[in-house]
Amino acid sequence: MAYNKLNILHWHINDDQSFPFVSDASYSDRHVYSKHDIQHIIKEARMRAIQLIIEFNTPAHGHSLAKVFPGKYPFDKDIPIPVGTIVQVWKDRRLLDDDPRDWKFHVQRLLRFNHTVILSSCYFLNLIQYGQDWKQIYDCDPHDFDGFDQQQKQQFVIGGEACVWGEYIDQTNFMSRTWPRASAMAERLWSHMIDSHNYDDDVVHHRLDSHRCRMLG
């Protein structure tokens, strides 16, 4: 992450099936994160200038949480979002069969209420397609929507997040699924696309190949 200037690790630590933070709702006694484990990860991240954000996800993914805290299963989807809240936009019509709207609709709607946005709809790295799918990741510009000027977009759309969901991912394929595809997102988010030639597919492809070699080294 540090090699790619990715500075926040968003750790979705619980799910419906398991609450693995030292609890009785984990898969087993071996499949838990102790306080020492988390402190170690925080320390390693800090040494690389990476902030760790641990998410205990609610109200979705909360069945295991209810096992740890009986009677506390949350139903707060309809609670209004306070002004100024940073909202992660993950919805898009290619991800949800019952929602025909793309990510731009959801970003525009949030900006109308002065919410700050982080986009992840384009950057689901666990979704594998045949061929060079890094191009779709690279071509997604979080500021590519109408209704707001560039200054407003820069003020309220503050970044993006690459998501790696673990339904079909474990230690055997995590690295190969994540890199160098996350590198494509990182360059897109950190770059000002002024010199168009420098961002042609062939030029970017060569640059990502070289960067992949540096990471492997």
URGICOR-V110185 format. One record per pair of residues at least 12 apart in sequence whose ideal C-beta (glycine too) atoms are under 7 Angstrom apart, sorted by the first residue. I is the first residue (numbers start at 0). J is the second residue. If there is no record, write none. Layout:
I|J  I|J
This chain:
0|47  0|49  1|47  1|48  1|49  2|214  3|181  3|182  3|185  4|185  4|189  5|181  5|185  6|48  6|49  6|50  7|49  7|50  7|52  8|44  8|49  8|51  8|52  9|52  9|54  9|160  10|51  10|52  10|53  10|54  11|54  11|56  12|32  12|53  12|54  12|55  13|55  13|56  13|60  13|63  13|64  14|60  14|63  15|60  15|62  15|63  16|63  17|30  17|63  18|63  18|64  18|66  18|67  19|31  19|32  20|32  21|33  21|34  22|67  23|66  23|67  24|63  24|66  24|67  57|73  58|73  58|74  58|75  58|76  61|73  80|114  82|113  83|113  83|115  84|114  85|115  85|117  86|109  86|114  86|116  87|117  87|119  87|160  88|102  88|105  88|106  88|109  88|116  88|118  88|119  88|120  89|119  89|120  89|162  90|102  90|105  90|120  91|120  94|120  94|123  102|118  102|120  102|121  103|144  106|118  106|144  106|156  107|144  107|146  110|147  110|151  110|155  115|155  115|157  116|155  116|156  117|157  117|158  117|159  117|160  118|141  118|156  118|159  119|159  119|160  119|162  121|136  121|139  122|136  122|159  122|160  122|161  122|162  122|184  123|162  124|161  124|162  124|163  124|176  124|177  124|180  124|181  125|163  125|164  125|167  125|168  125|176  127|176  133|180  133|183  133|207  134|200  136|180  136|183  136|184  137|183  137|187  137|203  140|187  141|156  141|159  142|156  158|188  159|184  159|188  161|181  161|184  163|176  163|177  178|214  179|207  179|210  179|211  179|214  182|207  182|210  183|207
